[in-house]
């Protein structure tokens, strides 16, 4: 599967996960922003990152490897000026994990498929939204 296809799958899974949390969502594929989600007067800009499971050559269990930086030559970490919510998507598990932009402090992240559960998806969305709304007060 190509990176473009994986990315599109990730965006649609992210939108479905946000809708399942009772929010509305609109696809808005731009640089750094894939969608906008809103609930009443509250809104957030969302960047979805999808990664398929990759096996490790040293025999460890397969993991998703997410590249969190942006930029074509010199990678930079995103800031709150770029987007509000990072959505990590496991196309294999068909689940997402959400995190506020303030929690992105590294260029890459490796996660096991087992961390992508329905409970983790809902909990991470609630905690992320609480953090973002608190930052805006």
Secondary structure, DSSP 8 states (H G I E B T S, - for coil): --HHHHHHHHHHHHHHHHHHTT-EEEE---SS--EEEEETTEEEEEEEEE--EE--TTS---EEEEE--B-SSS-B---TTT-SEEEEEETTTTEEEEEEGGG--SSEEEE-GGG--HHHHHHHHHHHHHHHHHHH-
